[in-house]
Amino acid sequence: MEALAKNGPCEYAERLRQASAKSLNPRRRAVLGQYFTPAPAARLVASMLAPENPGRLRLLDPGAGVGSLTAAAVEHLVSRGTVELDIVAWEIDESLHDPLRATLEQCVIWAASRGVSVRWVIRDGDYIGTTSAALAGELEAKLEQFDAIVLNPPYRKVNGNTPERQALERVGLPITNLYTAFLALTACQLSPGAVLAAITPRSFANGSYSAPFRRFFFERVGIENLHLFESRAQVFADADVLQENLIFAAREGGWPAEVCISSSYGLTDEASVRKVPTQEVVHQNDPQLFLRIPSGERDTEIATAMVSLPSSLMDLNIAVSTGKVVEFRVRDNLKVIPEPGDAPLIRPNHLIGNQIHWPNAQIQTKPNAVRVSAKSEKLLLPNGTYVVVKRLTAKEEARRVRAAVCDPSAVPGTQIAFENHLNVFHRENRGLPNDIAHGLVSYLNSSFVDLYVRQFNGHTQVNATDLRHLRYPSLRALAELGAVALRTQPQGQEDLDNIVNHILRGSTQERHLEAA
């Protein structure tokens, strides 16, 4: 053991990580949400720890696994001048306690050889339940405080009837995933000015489901470093995980004036680094507190141009909502082959290119219509000109936002229905003016919108909340854009972008004139 310690505890933990990952029961791994941190990622997380007073520290790893993050943190903190370190490592899986204990002993030996005192304790059991109870004042012991925290939290949905969900709701945290629960609770355990560093999915950055978490988290900490991986497959490649990941550091006590943003393709590639004003990352007037990650000057210019557009959807008297038809709930009313009197059902498979092709004869197993009945009547809208956007796109698709006009010339009948995997733009549950609809589709299909959405949306799902979050050209500019698009029929993305960019410049100038 002495010989191994000379190479550093992080390298030792990496060997244990690889061996333990092979021996884990896949079903138990899924239940616990276990995805161990590779050494390069662990070192990158630990490198963001910058305690204000590094001499004597308390370090928490609330989901320690075999101790990869703890080992990397010990190496980093010792290099920054820490002379005394107390470690608390939580791990619910008792089968990992032996390798975790071995890693922690390596930390003691390695640090001692450098004149640094390290003490440790392993906590088993339920971190969420115990910490929530302490936070709620249900335990005699007070909530522990730490100077530094490292975490790769478990990733698993938290359903409404689970003990974890009930424990979280008792402290005002209606959270739907374990990883955001861990982040929220650790934010409460930071001593004044302390820092946490984490590797997590990017999905908390936007969307309505994560809004309560963002408000809770950002009230307590401010992010000072962000690292984004361009590849979705590199970080946890040996676990076959396809997920956009972030590494970030957040400090108790508020946001800094600037956030350091870095990005790389994978774990070992050279990173590009820049500093941006905090206002570019989280807008103070954004009630949803979306986290944006502008990776370069071009992203900053796009974000500035988006903010300068004059209109919200409310200003335009336009709404966007998720399609009302959830197929399994009205299965008996669905028709593959439409019959007279049925209402056309628009699904994502009807959106081909930027147009609606109904019915879709190429897919013989998917429904094309809804039988009009008392049960289905509330799901129907009067036929008209609507704009639809796919909620889910394949990762191979060039654009994150895919929009199309759905109008009565393509879909017959007096009523129409939209499936739940589409977002629908409407005006008081009726269609839009034709030129406005075509202008809106041109705008949504532009590279400008796509690049902006990618700054805050780290997955292939675009929800109605994301679309409400955008700024839009004025009604007059949308009508002009629609008229030009209908007249010229743009060929290809570059042609469309040229038209949209020309109209957007006018819409931005229009806002400045109105403000003057």
C-alpha positions as CSV (number, residue, x, y, z in Angstrom):
1,M,0.0,0.0,0.0
2,E,2.9,2.3,0.8
3,A,4.3,1.9,-2.7
4,L,1.0,2.6,-4.4
5,A,0.5,5.8,-2.4
6,K,3.5,7.3,-4.1
7,N,1.6,7.5,-7.3
8,G,-1.2,9.5,-5.7
9,P,-4.6,8.5,-4.3
10,C,-6.4,9.6,-7.5
11,E,-4.6,7.1,-9.6
12,Y,-5.2,4.4,-7.0
13,A,-8.9,5.2,-6.9
14,E,-9.1,5.0,-10.7
15,R,-8.0,1.3,-10.6
16,L,-10.6,0.6,-8.0
17,R,-13.2,2.5,-10.0
18,Q,-12.5,0.4,-13.1
19,A,-12.6,-2.9,-11.1
20,S,-15.8,-1.9,-9.1
21,A,-17.7,-0.8,-12.2
22,K,-17.3,-4.2,-13.8
23,S,-18.6,-6.0,-10.7
24,L,-21.7,-3.8,-10.1
25,N,-25.1,-5.4,-10.6
26,P,-26.6,-3.4,-13.6
27,R,-30.1,-3.4,-12.0
28,R,-28.8,-2.1,-8.7
29,R,-26.6,0.4,-10.5
30,A,-29.8,1.8,-12.2
31,V,-31.7,1.9,-8.9
32,L,-29.0,3.8,-7.2
33,G,-28.1,6.0,-10.2
34,Q,-24.4,5.1,-9.9
35,Y,-22.0,6.5,-12.5
36,F,-18.4,6.6,-11.2
37,T,-16.2,9.5,-12.0
38,P,-13.1,8.8,-14.3
39,A,-9.9,10.2,-13.0
40,P,-9.5,13.0,-15.6
41,A,-13.0,14.2,-14.8
42,A,-12.4,13.9,-11.1
43,R,-9.2,16.0,-11.4
44,L,-11.1,18.7,-13.4
45,V,-13.8,18.9,-10.8
46,A,-11.3,19.1,-8.0
47,S,-9.3,21.8,-9.8
48,M,-12.2,24.2,-9.3
49,L,-12.0,24.0,-5.5
50,A,-10.6,27.3,-4.3
51,P,-11.4,27.7,-0.6
52,E,-10.9,31.1,0.8
53,N,-8.9,29.8,3.8
54,P,-7.2,26.6,2.6
55,G,-5.2,25.8,5.7
56,R,-7.6,23.7,7.7
57,L,-10.7,22.4,5.9
58,R,-13.7,20.1,6.2
59,L,-14.4,18.3,2.9
60,L,-17.7,16.5,2.0
61,D,-18.3,14.0,-0.7
62,P,-22.0,13.0,-0.4
63,G,-22.0,10.2,-3.0
64,A,-18.4,9.0,-2.7
65,G,-18.5,5.7,-4.6
66,V,-14.9,4.3,-4.4
67,G,-13.5,7.8,-3.5
68,S,-12.4,9.1,-6.9
69,L,-13.5,12.7,-6.3
70,T,-12.3,12.7,-2.8
71,A,-8.9,11.5,-3.8
72,A,-8.6,14.1,-6.6
73,A,-9.7,16.8,-4.1
74,V,-7.1,15.7,-1.6
75,E,-4.3,16.0,-4.2
76,H,-5.6,19.4,-5.3
77,L,-6.1,20.9,-1.8
78,V,-2.7,19.7,-0.6
79,S,-1.2,21.5,-3.6
80,R,-3.0,24.7,-2.6
81,G,-1.5,24.7,1.0
82,T,-4.0,22.7,3.0
83,V,-2.3,21.3,6.1
84,E,-5.2,19.7,7.9
85,L,-8.2,18.0,6.3
86,D,-11.2,16.3,7.7
87,I,-13.2,14.2,5.2
88,V,-16.8,13.1,5.4
89,A,-17.6,10.5,2.7
90,W,-21.2,9.3,2.3
91,E,-21.9,6.1,0.4
92,I,-25.2,4.2,0.5
93,D,-23.9,1.1,-1.2
94,E,-22.2,-1.0,1.4
95,S,-20.5,-3.1,-1.3
96,L,-18.3,0.0,-2.1
97,H,-17.2,0.6,1.5
98,D,-14.1,-1.5,1.3
99,P,-12.7,0.1,-1.8
100,L,-13.7,3.5,-0.5
101,R,-12.0,2.8,2.8
102,A,-8.9,1.7,0.9
103,T,-8.9,5.0,-1.1
104,L,-9.2,7.1,2.0
105,E,-6.3,5.3,3.6
106,Q,-4.3,6.0,0.5
107,C,-5.2,9.7,1.0
108,V,-3.9,9.6,4.6
109,I,-0.6,8.0,3.6
110,W,0.0,10.2,0.6
111,A,-0.8,13.4,2.5
112,A,1.3,12.4,5.5
113,S,4.3,12.0,3.2
114,R,3.8,15.7,2.5
115,G,3.3,16.8,6.1
116,V,-0.5,17.1,5.8
117,S,-2.9,15.5,8.3
118,V,-6.0,13.8,6.9
119,R,-8.8,12.3,8.9
120,W,-11.8,10.6,7.5
121,V,-15.2,9.0,8.3
122,I,-17.5,7.0,6.1
123,R,-21.3,7.6,6.5
124,D,-23.6,5.0,5.3
125,G,-27.4,5.2,4.8
126,D,-29.5,7.7,3.1
127,Y,-27.8,11.1,2.6
128,I,-31.0,12.8,1.3
129,G,-33.2,11.5,4.1
130,T,-30.7,12.3,6.9
131,T,-29.7,15.7,5.5
132,S,-33.3,16.7,4.8
133,A,-34.3,15.8,8.4
134,A,-31.4,17.8,9.8
135,L,-32.4,20.8,7.6
136,A,-36.0,20.6,8.8
137,G,-34.9,20.5,12.4
138,E,-36.2,17.0,12.9
139,L,-32.9,15.7,14.4
140,E,-31.0,16.7,17.5
141,A,-27.8,17.1,15.5
142,K,-27.4,20.3,13.5
143,L,-26.8,20.4,9.8
144,E,-23.1,19.9,9.2
145,Q,-21.2,22.7,7.5
146,F,-18.2,22.2,5.2
147,D,-15.5,24.4,3.6
148,A,-15.4,22.4,0.4
149,I,-17.7,19.9,-1.3
150,V,-17.1,17.6,-4.3
151,L,-19.9,15.6,-5.9
152,N,-20.9,13.5,-8.8
153,P,-24.5,13.0,-7.6
154,P,-26.6,9.9,-8.6
155,Y,-28.8,10.4,-11.6
156,R,-32.3,8.9,-11.2
157,K,-35.9,10.2,-11.4
158,V,-37.5,10.8,-8.0
159,N,-41.2,9.8,-8.1
160,G,-43.9,11.5,-5.9
161,N,-44.4,8.5,-3.6
162,T,-40.8,7.7,-2.7
163,P,-39.2,8.5,0.7
164,E,-36.7,10.8,-1.0
165,R,-39.4,12.9,-2.6
166,Q,-41.4,13.1,0.6
167,A,-38.3,14.1,2.6
168,L,-37.4,16.8,0.1
169,E,-40.9,18.2,0.0
170,R,-40.8,18.6,3.8
171,V,-38.0,21.2,3.4
172,G,-39.7,22.9,0.4
173,L,-37.8,21.1,-2.4
174,P,-40.2,19.7,-5.1
175,I,-37.4,18.1,-7.0
176,T,-37.7,15.4,-9.6
177,N,-34.2,14.0,-9.9
178,L,-31.7,12.8,-7.4
179,Y,-28.8,14.8,-8.8
180,T,-30.6,18.2,-8.3
181,A,-31.6,17.0,-4.8
182,F,-28.0,16.4,-3.9
183,L,-27.0,19.8,-5.3
184,A,-29.7,21.6,-3.4
185,L,-28.9,19.9,-0.1
186,T,-25.1,20.4,-0.4
187,A,-25.7,24.1,-1.1
188,C,-27.2,24.3,2.4
189,Q,-24.1,22.7,3.9
190,L,-21.6,25.3,2.7
191,S,-20.1,27.4,5.4
192,P,-19.8,31.2,4.6
193,G,-17.7,31.7,1.5
194,A,-17.3,27.9,0.9
195,V,-17.2,26.3,-2.5
196,L,-18.7,23.2,-4.1
197,A,-17.5,21.6,-7.3
198,A,-19.7,19.1,-9.2
199,I,-20.1,17.1,-12.4
200,T,-23.8,16.8,-13.4
201,P,-26.0,16.5,-16.4
202,R,-26.8,19.9,-18.1
203,S,-30.5,19.4,-18.0
204,F,-31.0,21.5,-14.8
205,A,-30.0,24.6,-16.8
206,N,-33.5,25.1,-18.4
207,G,-37.0,23.9,-18.4
208,S,-39.9,24.4,-16.0
209,Y,-39.3,21.1,-14.1
210,S,-36.0,22.4,-12.8
211,A,-37.1,26.0,-12.1
212,P,-37.8,25.4,-8.4
213,F,-34.4,23.9,-8.0
214,R,-32.7,26.8,-9.8
215,R,-34.4,29.3,-7.6
216,F,-33.5,27.4,-4.4
217,F,-29.9,26.8,-5.6
218,F,-29.1,30.2,-7.0
219,E,-30.5,31.9,-3.8
220,R,-27.6,30.2,-1.9
221,V,-24.7,30.0,-4.3
222,G,-23.3,31.8,-7.3
223,I,-21.5,29.9,-10.1
224,E,-18.0,31.1,-10.7
225,N,-16.7,28.4,-13.1
226,L,-18.4,26.3,-15.8
227,H,-16.9,23.7,-18.1
228,L,-18.9,22.2,-21.0
229,F,-18.1,19.1,-23.0
230,E,-18.9,19.3,-26.7
231,S,-19.2,15.5,-26.9
232,R,-22.1,13.8,-25.2
233,A,-20.3,10.4,-25.2
234,Q,-16.8,11.0,-23.9
235,V,-17.1,11.6,-20.1
236,F,-18.7,8.4,-19.0
237,A,-17.8,6.4,-22.1
238,D,-17.0,3.2,-20.2
239,A,-20.6,3.2,-18.7
240,D,-22.2,3.8,-22.2
241,V,-23.8,7.1,-21.0
242,L,-24.9,9.5,-23.6
243,Q,-25.5,12.8,-21.8
244,E,-24.4,16.4,-22.0
245,N,-22.4,17.1,-18.9
246,L,-21.3,20.2,-17.0
247,I,-18.5,20.6,-14.5
248,F,-19.0,23.7,-12.4
249,A,-18.0,25.4,-9.2
250,A,-20.4,27.4,-7.1
251,R,-19.6,29.5,-4.0
252,E,-21.8,30.4,-1.0
253,G,-22.7,34.0,-0.7
254,G,-23.7,35.3,-4.2
255,W,-22.6,35.6,-7.8
256,P,-19.3,37.0,-8.9
257,A,-19.1,39.8,-11.4
258,E,-17.8,37.4,-14.1
259,V,-18.1,33.7,-14.7
260,C,-15.2,31.7,-16.2
261,I,-16.4,29.5,-19.0
262,S,-14.3,26.7,-20.6
263,S,-15.1,24.0,-23.1
264,S,-13.5,21.0,-24.6
265,Y,-14.5,18.1,-26.8
266,G,-13.7,15.4,-24.3
267,L,-11.8,14.9,-21.0
268,T,-8.3,15.1,-22.4
269,D,-8.7,17.7,-25.1
270,E,-7.3,21.2,-24.7
271,A,-9.9,23.6,-23.4
272,S,-10.8,27.1,-24.6
273,V,-11.4,29.5,-21.7
274,R,-13.0,32.9,-21.5
275,K,-14.7,35.1,-18.9
276,V,-18.1,36.6,-19.4
277,P,-20.3,39.0,-17.3
278,T,-22.6,37.1,-15.0
279,Q,-25.6,38.8,-16.7
280,E,-24.8,36.8,-19.8
281,V,-25.1,33.5,-17.9
282,V,-28.2,34.2,-15.7
283,H,-30.4,37.2,-16.6
284,Q,-31.6,39.0,-13.5
285,N,-35.0,39.7,-15.0
286,D,-35.6,36.1,-16.1
287,P,-38.2,34.6,-13.7
288,Q,-37.2,31.0,-14.9
289,L,-33.4,31.7,-14.1
290,F,-32.3,29.8,-17.2
291,L,-28.5,29.1,-17.2
292,R,-27.0,30.1,-20.5
293,I,-23.5,29.0,-21.5
294,P,-22.1,31.3,-24.2
295,S,-19.0,29.4,-25.4
296,G,-17.5,32.2,-27.6
297,E,-17.9,35.7,-28.8
298,R,-20.4,34.6,-31.4
299,D,-22.7,33.2,-28.7
300,T,-22.4,36.5,-26.8
301,E,-23.4,38.4,-29.9
302,I,-26.4,36.1,-30.5
303,A,-27.5,36.4,-26.9
304,T,-27.3,40.2,-27.1
305,A,-29.3,40.3,-30.3
306,M,-31.9,38.0,-28.8
307,V,-32.4,40.2,-25.8
308,S,-32.7,43.3,-28.1
309,L,-35.7,41.9,-30.0
310,P,-38.9,43.8,-29.1
311,S,-41.5,41.2,-28.3
312,S,-42.5,38.4,-26.0
313,L,-45.2,35.9,-27.1
314,M,-47.5,37.8,-24.7
315,D,-46.8,41.0,-26.5
316,L,-47.7,39.3,-29.8
317,N,-51.0,37.9,-28.3
318,I,-49.7,34.4,-29.2
319,A,-49.5,31.4,-26.9
320,V,-47.6,28.2,-27.2
321,S,-48.6,25.0,-25.5
322,T,-48.1,21.2,-25.7
323,G,-50.4,19.3,-27.9
324,K,-53.4,17.9,-26.0
325,V,-53.5,14.4,-27.3
326,V,-51.7,11.9,-25.1
327,E,-52.3,8.8,-27.2
328,F,-52.4,6.1,-24.5
329,R,-55.2,8.0,-22.8
330,V,-57.5,8.1,-25.8
331,R,-56.3,4.9,-27.6
332,D,-59.9,3.8,-28.4
333,N,-60.5,7.1,-30.3
334,L,-57.4,6.9,-32.5
335,K,-57.6,6.0,-36.2
336,V,-54.8,4.9,-38.5
337,I,-57.1,5.4,-41.5
338,P,-59.2,8.5,-41.3
339,E,-63.0,8.3,-41.9
340,P,-65.5,11.0,-42.7
341,G,-66.2,13.0,-39.6
342,D,-62.9,12.2,-37.9
343,A,-60.6,15.1,-36.8
344,P,-57.1,15.0,-38.3
345,L,-54.4,14.2,-35.7
346,I,-51.0,15.9,-36.3
347,R,-48.0,14.0,-35.0
348,P,-44.2,14.5,-35.3
349,N,-44.1,12.0,-38.1
350,H,-46.3,14.4,-40.2
351,L,-43.6,17.1,-40.0
352,I,-41.4,16.4,-43.0
353,G,-38.9,19.2,-43.8
354,N,-40.7,22.4,-42.9
355,Q,-44.1,21.2,-44.0
356,I,-47.0,19.1,-42.7
357,H,-47.7,15.9,-44.8
358,W,-51.0,14.4,-43.7
359,P,-51.9,11.6,-43.6
360,N,-48.5,9.9,-43.6
361,A,-49.0,6.9,-45.8
362,Q,-45.4,5.7,-45.2
363,I,-46.1,4.8,-41.6
364,Q,-49.1,2.4,-41.5
365,T,-49.0,1.8,-37.8
366,K,-49.3,5.4,-36.5
367,P,-52.7,7.1,-36.0
368,N,-53.7,9.9,-38.4
369,A,-57.1,10.9,-36.9
370,V,-59.2,11.1,-33.7
371,R,-62.7,9.9,-33.6
372,V,-64.9,12.8,-32.5
373,S,-66.7,11.9,-29.3
374,A,-67.6,13.3,-25.9
375,K,-64.2,12.0,-24.6
376,S,-62.1,13.5,-27.4
377,E,-64.0,16.8,-27.9
378,K,-62.0,18.7,-25.3
379,L,-58.8,17.7,-27.2
380,L,-59.8,19.3,-30.5
381,L,-59.2,22.8,-31.9
382,P,-61.0,24.6,-34.7
383,N,-59.0,24.0,-37.9
384,G,-56.9,26.9,-38.9
385,T,-53.3,28.0,-39.5
386,Y,-51.1,26.8,-36.6
387,V,-47.3,26.7,-36.1
388,V,-46.0,23.4,-34.7
389,V,-42.5,22.6,-33.3
390,K,-41.2,19.2,-32.6
391,R,-40.5,18.6,-28.9
392,L,-38.0,15.9,-29.6
393,T,-35.3,15.9,-32.3
394,A,-32.7,13.3,-33.1
395,K,-29.2,14.2,-32.1
396,E,-28.1,13.9,-35.7
397,E,-30.5,16.6,-36.9
398,A,-28.8,19.9,-37.9
399,R,-31.3,22.1,-36.0
400,R,-32.6,21.7,-32.4
401,V,-35.8,23.7,-33.3
402,R,-37.9,22.2,-36.1
403,A,-41.0,24.2,-37.0
404,A,-43.7,23.9,-39.7
405,V,-46.9,25.6,-40.6
406,C,-50.1,23.5,-40.4
407,D,-52.9,25.1,-42.4
408,P,-56.3,24.0,-43.7
409,S,-54.9,23.6,-47.2
410,A,-52.9,20.6,-46.0
411,V,-55.3,19.2,-43.4
412,P,-59.1,19.1,-44.1
413,G,-62.0,19.3,-41.8
414,T,-63.5,21.7,-39.3
415,Q,-61.5,20.4,-36.3
416,I,-57.9,19.3,-35.7
417,A,-55.9,17.7,-32.9
418,F,-52.2,17.9,-32.0
419,E,-50.3,15.1,-30.3
420,N,-48.4,15.6,-27.1
421,H,-44.9,15.5,-28.7
422,L,-45.6,18.8,-30.6
423,N,-45.6,22.3,-29.3
424,V,-48.4,24.4,-30.9
425,F,-48.5,28.2,-31.4
426,H,-52.0,29.6,-31.4
427,R,-54.1,32.6,-30.5
428,E,-56.7,31.9,-27.9
429,N,-56.8,28.2,-29.1
430,R,-57.5,29.3,-32.6
431,G,-55.2,29.7,-35.7
432,L,-52.9,32.5,-36.6
433,P,-53.0,34.9,-39.5
434,N,-51.3,33.2,-42.5
435,D,-48.4,35.7,-42.9
436,I,-47.7,35.8,-39.1
437,A,-47.6,32.0,-39.1
438,H,-45.2,31.8,-42.0
439,G,-43.0,34.5,-40.5
440,L,-42.9,32.7,-37.1
441,V,-41.9,29.4,-38.8
442,S,-39.1,31.2,-40.7
443,Y,-37.8,32.8,-37.5
444,L,-37.9,29.6,-35.5
445,N,-36.2,27.6,-38.2
446,S,-33.3,30.1,-38.5
447,S,-29.8,29.4,-37.4
448,F,-30.0,32.4,-35.1
449,V,-32.7,30.8,-32.9
450,D,-31.1,27.4,-33.1
451,L,-27.7,28.7,-31.8
452,Y,-29.4,30.7,-29.1
453,V,-31.4,27.7,-27.8
454,R,-28.3,25.6,-27.7
455,Q,-26.8,28.0,-25.1
456,F,-29.3,27.0,-22.5
457,N,-30.7,23.7,-23.8
458,G,-28.4,20.8,-23.4
459,H,-30.6,18.0,-24.6
460,T,-32.7,17.3,-27.7
461,Q,-36.0,18.2,-26.2
462,V,-37.5,21.7,-26.8
463,N,-40.5,22.4,-24.5
464,A,-43.1,25.1,-24.6
465,T,-41.3,26.8,-21.7
466,D,-38.2,27.1,-23.8
467,L,-40.2,28.7,-26.6
468,R,-41.9,31.1,-24.3
469,H,-38.4,32.1,-23.1
470,L,-37.4,33.4,-26.5
471,R,-37.7,37.0,-27.7
472,Y,-39.5,37.6,-31.0
473,P,-39.6,40.2,-33.8
474,S,-42.6,42.5,-33.7
475,L,-45.9,41.5,-35.4
476,R,-45.1,43.9,-38.3
477,A,-41.7,42.2,-38.8
478,L,-43.2,38.7,-38.5
479,A,-45.8,39.6,-41.1
480,E,-43.1,41.0,-43.4
481,L,-40.9,38.0,-42.9
482,G,-43.9,35.7,-43.7
483,A,-44.7,37.6,-46.8
484,V,-41.1,37.5,-48.1
485,A,-40.9,33.7,-47.3
486,L,-44.1,33.0,-49.1
487,R,-43.1,35.1,-52.1
488,T,-39.5,33.9,-52.5
489,Q,-39.7,30.3,-51.1
490,P,-36.2,30.3,-49.6
491,Q,-34.0,27.4,-50.8
492,G,-31.8,26.0,-48.1
493,Q,-30.7,27.2,-44.7
494,E,-28.4,29.9,-45.9
495,D,-31.1,31.5,-48.0
496,L,-33.6,31.4,-45.1
497,D,-31.0,32.9,-42.7
498,N,-30.2,35.8,-45.0
499,I,-33.9,36.7,-45.1
500,V,-34.4,36.3,-41.4
501,N,-31.2,38.3,-40.5
502,H,-32.3,41.2,-42.8
503,I,-35.8,41.3,-41.1
504,L,-34.3,41.0,-37.6
505,R,-32.0,44.0,-38.1
506,G,-35.1,46.0,-38.9
507,S,-37.0,44.6,-35.9
508,T,-34.1,45.5,-33.5
509,Q,-33.9,49.0,-35.0
510,E,-37.7,49.3,-34.5
511,R,-37.3,48.6,-30.8
512,H,-34.7,51.2,-30.4
513,L,-36.9,53.7,-32.2
514,E,-39.8,52.9,-29.9
515,A,-37.6,53.2,-26.8
516,A,-36.4,56.6,-28.0
